[in-house]
């Protein structure tokens, strides 16, 4: 197992690990937080440059973000304070 603590160099470290085992495919779950999305895009681009085929999948969501929108084209939101008021 390999532990890598440097966030900025993590994508290149992942590719190095894949190349060290002669991997030609990468499978991963999509992370939706901004920093993680940027990291995954970098990993994806580096993988393609090295001939590794990346495949990122939606994991624990019923509907992927941005797919279900209001008539105005905005994502549905649920206000936490409204939920709490309705439960009291």
Buried (B, 14 or more C-beta within 10 A) or exposed (E): EEEEEEEEEBBBBBBBEBBEEEBEEBEBEBEBEEEEEEBBEBBBEBBEEEEBEBEBEEEEEEEEEEEEEEEEEEEEEEEEEEEEEEEE
